[in-house]
Amino acid sequence: MAKPKSLTVIAEEKIVNQIHLIRGQKVMLDSDLAALYGVETKRLKEQVNRNLSRFPKHYMFELTKEEYDNLRSQIATLKQGGHTKYLPYAFTEHGILMLANVLKSARAIEMSIKVIDVFVKLREMLLTHTDILLKLELLEKQVVKNSGEIQTIFSVLKQLLNPPREPRRRIGFKPDN
């Protein structure tokens, strides 16, 4: 018998679009995670506040007003008055995993695995790009080094093709001056 399709079939692109770079860390906001986990943001925050000892600063932090305003201007999806009166929490990769343990629902666990997989893929892509950049930098150094040698070869070739001319003695009648 065929297994029923899960409600949590969510494109990785959608998850990637919900990952933000804040304070130099890749994070997801509480409202985005609540939607993925199928709970209200208010309930998610309640569980986090009840289990604050599980969320050290490198797992989760609250955005400042300036960060939130900047993020809202970048996303540009919230309507005027459509924002909450509380500043959102931002969860790092480890915080997302801990959040699934706190919520304890099957959907939360399934979605946290999917989100963690996306974070891992992003990290792998970054490492791949870093390797490519290092190789390009090495090639650039070799080209710069070799370009000086190539310039020397060209100047020697020009000298060989156009040797300096010595003054030639004139042939023919020479008037006396």
URDASUL-V604320 format. One record per residue. N is the residue number from 1. RES is the residue in one letter. D_LAST is the distance of its C-alpha to the last C-alpha in Angstrom with 1 decimal. Layout:
N:RES:D_LAST, N:RES:D_LAST
//
This chain:
1:M:118.7, 2:A:115.4, 3:K:114.6, 4:P:114.2, 5:K:110.8, 6:S:110.1, 7:L:109.6, 8:T:106.7, 9:V:104.3, 10:I:101.3, 11:A:97.7, 12:E:95.5, 13:E:93.0, 14:K:95.6, 15:I:96.1, 16:V:92.3, 17:N:92.0, 18:Q:94.7, 19:I:92.8, 20:H:90.9, 21:L:88.5, 22:I:90.0, 23:R:89.3, 24:G:87.1, 25:Q:90.1, 26:K:91.0, 27:V:94.4, 28:M:96.9, 29:L:98.9, 30:D:102.7, 31:S:103.2, 32:D:101.1, 33:L:103.0, 34:A:106.4, 35:A:105.6, 36:L:104.7, 37:Y:107.8, 38:G:110.1, 39:V:111.3, 40:E:111.0, 41:T:108.3, 42:K:111.1, 43:R:113.0, 44:L:109.9, 45:K:109.2, 46:E:112.9, 47:Q:112.7, 48:V:109.5, 49:N:111.0, 50:R:114.2, 51:N:112.1, 52:L:109.3, 53:S:109.5, 54:R:108.1, 55:F:105.0, 56:P:102.8, 57:K:99.7, 58:H:97.4, 59:Y:99.8, 60:M:100.3, 61:F:99.3, 62:E:100.0, 63:L:97.1, 64:T:96.3, 65:K:96.5, 66:E:92.7, 67:E:92.3, 68:Y:95.0, 69:D:93.5, 70:N:90.1, 71:L:91.6, 72:R:93.6, 73:S:90.4, 74:Q:88.7, 75:I:91.7, 76:A:92.6, 77:T:95.8, 78:L:98.4, 79:K:99.9, 80:Q:100.4, 81:G:103.5, 82:G:103.4, 83:H:102.6, 84:T:105.0, 85:K:105.9, 86:Y:105.3, 87:L:101.9, 88:P:101.4, 89:Y:101.3, 90:A:98.3, 91:F:99.1, 92:T:96.8, 93:E:97.2, 94:H:99.8, 95:G:101.6, 96:I:102.0, 97:L:103.7, 98:M:105.9, 99:L:106.8, 100:A:108.1, 101:N:110.4, 102:V:111.7, 103:L:112.4, 104:K:114.0, 105:S:114.1, 106:A:113.3, 107:R:110.7, 108:A:109.1, 109:I:108.8, 110:E:107.4, 111:M:104.9, 112:S:103.7, 113:I:103.0, 114:K:101.0, 115:V:99.1, 116:I:98.4, 117:D:97.1, 118:V:94.6, 119:F:93.5, 120:V:93.0, 121:K:91.0, 122:L:88.8, 123:R:88.3, 124:E:87.4, 125:M:84.9, 126:L:83.3, 127:L:83.0, 128:T:81.5, 129:H:78.9, 130:T:78.2, 131:D:77.6, 132:I:75.2, 133:L:73.3, 134:L:73.0, 135:K:71.6, 136:L:69.1, 137:E:68.0, 138:L:67.5, 139:L:65.5, 140:E:63.4, 141:K:62.7, 142:Q:61.7, 143:V:59.4, 144:V:57.7, 145:K:57.4, 146:N:56.1, 147:S:53.7, 148:G:51.6, 149:E:51.6, 150:I:50.7, 151:Q:47.7, 152:T:46.5, 153:I:46.9, 154:F:44.9, 155:S:42.0, 156:V:41.9, 157:L:42.1, 158:K:39.2, 159:Q:37.1, 160:L:38.2, 161:L:37.5, 162:N:34.1, 163:P:32.6, 164:P:29.6, 165:R:26.4, 166:E:24.0, 167:P:20.2, 168:R:19.7, 169:R:17.1, 170:R:15.4, 171:I:16.7, 172:G:15.3, 173:F:12.4, 174:K:9.0, 175:P:6.3, 176:D:3.8, 177:N:0.0
//
